[in-house]
């Protein structure tokens, strides 16, 4: 199943929140992303159906291996592209916003080339 950009963003947010706290619920995801409860609820249902997340009886969300793999890929792209743009002289806020746009569309080959060239890790 190919995720849309919004699905990737949800998974990345869950990963970030999981790193801050072991307990992540839909309300936390909504607050982090600035989305409404109905939007988050629908997205969580789709991600669960797609096998990207699990939600236990208490509403605690966890990434499956597949979900974690996607989330880590997107997060790595976001952080590296942000650092690279900052290194080129772009303001950090703008670099982060641009990285968020780029991270979902860039090919694996192009990202790996930037990763080799950037030397920002």
Beta strands, then each sheet from edge to edge (+ up, - down):
strand 1: 53-55
strand 2: 61-63
sheet 1: 1+ 2-
end
